[in-house]
């Protein structure tokens, strides 16, 4: 696997080069410190893979990514960054990146990223994957609806309505005013789409087990 390293810090490039040379079958063919060099060297060396820093002076790593894939479309590019911002990750993937790793990743993770990308698949650091998946999981969880979405006090009152208690009896049992009970009734009818009081009673009876 022939690799081009792109990072604007000399010491970082040197450290990465030494690390990658310890991976079986990996050969660092060139190093670049900015986007223009990266694009030119990718076109000259046609590496199998480019390890590309997101933050570069002048043109960004994302711009370098687009340029590299334009000049050497067969090359796979793995982005690296100190940050795990999902927006940057999404932008990189949309531009054709084959992976995204955080710079504090363990050597084994970096090697896995390179081999996964070289194998034609996409690799994301676990930390990045977790950040990107979390919002999707949040949206996937269905929000409570209907009776389940009512506040605890209204659920309590609705349960008593289902038992046939009047507003006066409910008020006395809960230690609140009749007016408060009626206010809760009105809000529940609005929230549940009930136009008549008997519809609320029917709903209370239907969902009695949920309310107990």
C-alpha positions as a Markdown table, in Angstrom:
| # | Residue | x | y | z |
|---|---|---|---|---|
| 1 | Unk | 0.0 | 0.0 | 0.0 |
| 2 | Unk | 1.6 | 3.3 | -1.2 |
| 3 | Unk | 0.7 | 6.2 | 1.0 |
| 4 | Unk | 1.0 | 10.0 | 0.7 |
| 5 | Unk | 1.0 | 11.9 | 4.1 |
| 6 | Unk | -0.4 | 15.4 | 4.1 |
| 7 | Unk | 0.0 | 17.6 | 7.2 |
| 8 | Unk | 1.4 | 21.1 | 7.7 |
| 9 | Unk | 3.4 | 20.2 | 10.8 |
| 10 | Unk | 6.9 | 18.7 | 10.1 |
| 11 | Unk | 7.1 | 16.7 | 13.3 |
| 12 | Unk | 3.6 | 15.3 | 12.8 |
| 13 | Unk | 4.5 | 14.1 | 9.3 |
| 14 | Unk | 7.7 | 12.6 | 10.6 |
| 15 | Unk | 5.9 | 10.8 | 13.4 |
| 16 | Unk | 3.2 | 9.5 | 11.0 |
| 17 | Unk | 5.8 | 8.4 | 8.5 |
| 18 | Unk | 7.7 | 6.4 | 11.1 |
| 19 | Unk | 4.5 | 4.8 | 12.4 |
| 20 | Unk | 3.2 | 3.9 | 9.0 |
| 21 | Unk | 6.5 | 2.3 | 8.1 |
| 22 | Unk | 5.9 | -0.2 | 10.9 |
| 23 | Unk | 2.7 | -1.4 | 9.3 |
| 24 | Unk | 3.2 | -4.5 | 7.2 |
| 25 | Unk | 3.0 | -3.7 | 3.4 |
| 26 | Unk | 2.8 | 0.0 | 3.9 |
| 27 | Unk | 5.2 | 2.3 | 2.0 |
| 28 | Unk | 5.2 | 6.1 | 2.5 |
| 29 | Unk | 6.0 | 7.4 | -1.0 |
| 30 | Unk | 5.7 | 11.2 | -0.3 |
| 31 | Unk | 4.9 | 13.9 | 2.1 |
| 32 | Unk | 3.1 | 17.3 | 1.6 |
| 33 | Unk | 2.6 | 20.3 | 3.8 |
| 34 | Unk | -0.3 | 22.0 | 2.0 |
| 35 | Unk | -3.2 | 21.4 | -0.4 |
| 36 | Unk | -1.4 | 22.4 | -3.6 |
| 37 | Unk | 1.6 | 20.1 | -2.8 |
| 38 | Unk | -0.8 | 17.3 | -1.9 |
| 39 | Unk | -2.7 | 17.6 | -5.2 |
| 40 | Unk | 0.5 | 17.7 | -7.3 |
| 41 | Unk | 2.2 | 14.8 | -5.4 |
| 42 | Unk | -1.0 | 12.7 | -5.7 |
| 43 | Unk | -1.0 | 13.3 | -9.5 |
| 44 | Unk | 2.7 | 12.4 | -9.7 |
| 45 | Unk | 2.9 | 9.4 | -7.4 |
| 46 | Unk | -0.6 | 8.0 | -7.8 |
| 47 | Unk | -0.6 | 6.6 | -4.3 |
| 48 | Unk | -3.1 | 4.0 | -3.2 |
| 49 | Unk | -4.0 | 6.1 | -0.3 |
| 50 | Unk | -3.6 | 9.6 | 1.0 |
| 51 | Unk | -3.7 | 10.4 | 4.7 |
| 52 | Unk | -4.9 | 14.0 | 4.7 |
| 53 | Unk | -5.1 | 16.5 | 7.5 |
| 54 | Unk | -8.4 | 18.5 | 7.6 |
| 55 | Unk | -6.7 | 21.7 | 8.8 |
| 56 | Unk | -4.1 | 23.0 | 6.3 |
| 57 | Unk | -2.8 | 26.5 | 5.6 |
| 58 | Unk | -4.4 | 28.3 | 2.7 |
| 59 | Unk | -6.7 | 25.8 | 0.9 |
| 60 | Unk | -8.4 | 23.5 | 3.4 |
| 61 | Unk | -8.0 | 19.7 | 3.6 |
| 62 | Unk | -11.5 | 19.4 | 2.1 |
| 63 | Unk | -10.5 | 21.4 | -0.9 |
| 64 | Unk | -7.3 | 19.3 | -1.2 |
| 65 | Unk | -9.6 | 16.2 | -1.0 |
| 66 | Unk | -11.6 | 17.4 | -4.0 |
| 67 | Unk | -8.5 | 18.3 | -6.0 |
| 68 | Unk | -6.8 | 14.9 | -5.3 |
| 69 | Unk | -9.8 | 12.9 | -6.3 |
| 70 | Unk | -10.1 | 15.0 | -9.5 |
| 71 | Unk | -6.4 | 14.5 | -10.5 |
| 72 | Unk | -6.1 | 10.9 | -9.1 |
| 73 | Unk | -9.6 | 9.5 | -8.9 |
| 74 | Unk | -8.4 | 5.9 | -8.2 |
| 75 | Unk | -6.7 | 7.1 | -5.0 |
| 76 | Unk | -8.5 | 6.6 | -1.6 |
| 77 | Unk | -8.3 | 9.4 | 0.9 |
| 78 | Unk | -8.6 | 9.1 | 4.7 |
| 79 | Unk | -9.1 | 12.4 | 6.5 |
| 80 | Unk | -7.7 | 13.1 | 9.9 |
| 81 | Unk | -8.4 | 15.9 | 12.4 |
| 82 | Unk | -8.1 | 16.9 | 16.0 |
| 83 | Unk | -11.9 | 17.4 | 16.0 |
| 84 | Unk | -14.9 | 15.1 | 15.5 |
| 85 | Unk | -17.3 | 17.6 | 14.2 |
| 86 | Unk | -20.1 | 15.7 | 12.3 |
| 87 | Unk | -20.5 | 18.5 | 9.8 |
| 88 | Unk | -16.9 | 18.2 | 8.7 |
| 89 | Unk | -17.1 | 14.5 | 8.6 |
| 90 | Unk | -20.3 | 14.6 | 6.5 |
| 91 | Unk | -18.7 | 17.2 | 4.1 |
| 92 | Unk | -15.7 | 15.0 | 3.7 |
| 93 | Unk | -17.7 | 11.9 | 3.0 |
| 94 | Unk | -19.9 | 13.8 | 0.5 |
| 95 | Unk | -16.7 | 14.9 | -1.3 |
| 96 | Unk | -15.5 | 11.3 | -1.6 |
| 97 | Unk | -13.4 | 10.6 | 1.5 |
| 98 | Unk | -12.9 | 6.9 | 2.3 |
| 99 | Unk | -12.5 | 7.5 | 6.0 |
| 100 | Unk | -12.1 | 9.9 | 8.8 |
| 101 | Unk | -10.0 | 9.4 | 11.9 |
| 102 | Unk | -9.2 | 11.6 | 14.9 |
| 103 | Unk | -5.6 | 12.4 | 15.5 |
| 104 | Unk | -5.5 | 11.0 | 19.0 |
| 105 | Unk | -6.6 | 7.6 | 17.7 |
| 106 | Unk | -4.5 | 4.6 | 18.7 |
| 107 | Unk | -2.0 | 3.2 | 16.1 |
| 108 | Unk | -4.1 | 0.1 | 15.6 |
| 109 | Unk | -7.1 | 2.2 | 14.8 |
| 110 | Unk | -5.1 | 4.2 | 12.2 |
| 111 | Unk | -3.9 | 1.0 | 10.6 |
| 112 | Unk | -7.4 | -0.4 | 10.5 |
| 113 | Unk | -8.6 | 2.9 | 8.9 |
| 114 | Unk | -5.9 | 2.6 | 6.1 |
| 115 | Unk | -6.6 | -1.0 | 5.4 |
| 116 | Unk | -10.4 | -0.6 | 5.4 |
| 117 | Unk | -10.1 | 2.4 | 3.0 |
| 118 | Unk | -7.7 | 0.5 | 0.8 |
| 119 | Unk | -10.1 | -2.4 | 0.7 |
| 120 | Unk | -12.8 | -0.2 | -0.8 |
| 121 | Unk | -14.8 | 0.4 | 2.3 |
| 122 | Unk | -15.3 | 3.5 | 4.5 |
| 123 | Unk | -13.8 | 3.8 | 8.0 |
| 124 | Unk | -14.9 | 6.2 | 10.7 |
| 125 | Unk | -13.3 | 6.4 | 14.1 |
| 126 | Unk | -15.7 | 4.9 | 16.7 |
| 127 | Unk | -15.9 | 8.3 | 18.4 |
| 128 | Unk | -17.0 | 9.9 | 15.2 |
| 129 | Unk | -19.5 | 7.2 | 14.4 |
| 130 | Unk | -21.1 | 7.6 | 17.9 |
| 131 | Unk | -21.5 | 11.4 | 17.4 |
| 132 | Unk | -23.0 | 10.9 | 14.0 |
| 133 | Unk | -25.4 | 8.1 | 14.9 |
| 134 | Unk | -26.7 | 9.7 | 18.2 |
| 135 | Unk | -29.0 | 12.2 | 16.5 |
| 136 | Unk | -30.4 | 9.5 | 14.2 |
| 137 | Unk | -31.1 | 7.3 | 17.2 |
| 138 | Unk | -32.8 | 10.2 | 18.9 |
| 139 | Unk | -35.1 | 10.8 | 15.9 |
| 140 | Unk | -35.8 | 7.1 | 15.6 |
| 141 | Unk | -37.2 | 6.9 | 19.1 |
| 142 | Unk | -40.9 | 7.7 | 18.7 |
| 143 | Unk | -42.1 | 10.5 | 20.9 |
| 144 | Unk | -45.0 | 9.7 | 23.3 |
| 145 | Unk | -48.3 | 10.4 | 21.7 |
| 146 | Unk | -51.9 | 10.7 | 22.9 |
| 147 | Unk | -52.6 | 9.6 | 26.5 |
| 148 | Unk | -48.9 | 8.7 | 27.0 |
| 149 | Unk | -47.8 | 12.3 | 26.2 |
| 150 | Unk | -50.0 | 13.8 | 28.9 |
| 151 | Unk | -48.4 | 15.3 | 32.0 |
| 152 | Unk | -48.5 | 13.1 | 35.2 |
| 153 | Unk | -51.2 | 15.2 | 36.9 |
| 154 | Unk | -53.5 | 15.0 | 33.8 |
| 155 | Unk | -52.9 | 11.2 | 33.5 |
| 156 | Unk | -53.9 | 10.9 | 37.2 |
| 157 | Unk | -57.1 | 12.9 | 36.6 |
| 158 | Unk | -57.9 | 11.0 | 33.4 |
| 159 | Unk | -57.6 | 7.7 | 35.3 |
| 160 | Unk | -60.1 | 8.9 | 37.8 |
| 161 | Unk | -62.4 | 10.1 | 35.1 |
| 162 | Unk | -62.2 | 6.5 | 33.7 |
| 163 | Unk | -63.4 | 5.3 | 37.1 |
| 164 | Unk | -66.5 | 7.4 | 36.8 |
| 165 | Unk | -65.6 | 10.2 | 39.4 |
| 166 | Unk | -67.0 | 13.7 | 38.9 |
| 167 | Unk | -64.8 | 16.8 | 38.9 |
| 168 | Unk | -65.9 | 17.5 | 42.5 |
| 169 | Unk | -64.9 | 14.1 | 43.6 |
| 170 | Unk | -61.6 | 14.2 | 41.8 |
| 171 | Unk | -60.9 | 17.6 | 43.3 |
| 172 | Unk | -61.6 | 16.4 | 46.8 |
| 173 | Unk | -59.5 | 13.2 | 46.3 |
| 174 | Unk | -56.5 | 15.1 | 45.0 |
| 175 | Unk | -56.8 | 18.1 | 47.2 |
| 176 | Unk | -57.2 | 20.6 | 44.4 |
| 177 | Unk | -60.0 | 22.9 | 43.3 |
| 178 | Unk | -62.8 | 21.9 | 41.0 |
| 179 | Unk | -61.7 | 24.8 | 38.7 |
| 180 | Unk | -58.3 | 23.2 | 38.4 |
| 181 | Unk | -59.8 | 19.8 | 37.6 |
| 182 | Unk | -61.9 | 21.5 | 34.9 |
| 183 | Unk | -58.9 | 23.3 | 33.5 |
| 184 | Unk | -57.1 | 20.0 | 33.2 |
| 185 | Unk | -60.1 | 18.4 | 31.6 |
| 186 | Unk | -60.2 | 21.2 | 28.9 |
| 187 | Unk | -56.5 | 20.8 | 28.2 |
| 188 | Unk | -56.7 | 17.1 | 27.9 |
| 189 | Unk | -59.7 | 17.4 | 25.5 |
| 190 | Unk | -57.7 | 19.7 | 23.4 |
| 191 | Unk | -54.5 | 17.6 | 23.5 |
| 192 | Unk | -56.4 | 14.4 | 22.7 |
| 193 | Unk | -58.7 | 15.9 | 20.1 |
| 194 | Unk | -61.9 | 15.3 | 22.1 |
| 195 | Unk | -64.8 | 17.6 | 21.1 |
| 196 | Unk | -67.2 | 16.3 | 23.8 |
| 197 | Unk | -66.8 | 15.4 | 27.4 |
| 198 | Unk | -68.0 | 11.8 | 26.8 |
| 199 | Unk | -65.2 | 11.2 | 24.3 |
| 200 | Unk | -62.7 | 11.9 | 27.1 |
| 201 | Unk | -64.5 | 9.4 | 29.3 |
| 202 | Unk | -64.3 | 6.8 | 26.5 |
| 203 | Unk | -60.6 | 7.4 | 26.1 |
| 204 | Unk | -60.1 | 7.1 | 29.8 |
| 205 | Unk | -61.8 | 3.8 | 29.9 |
| 206 | Unk | -60.0 | 2.5 | 26.8 |
| 207 | Unk | -56.5 | 3.4 | 28.2 |
| 208 | Unk | -57.3 | 2.4 | 31.8 |
| 209 | Unk | -54.5 | -0.1 | 32.0 |
| 210 | Unk | -51.9 | 2.5 | 30.8 |
| 211 | Unk | -53.2 | 5.0 | 33.4 |
| 212 | Unk | -53.2 | 2.6 | 36.4 |
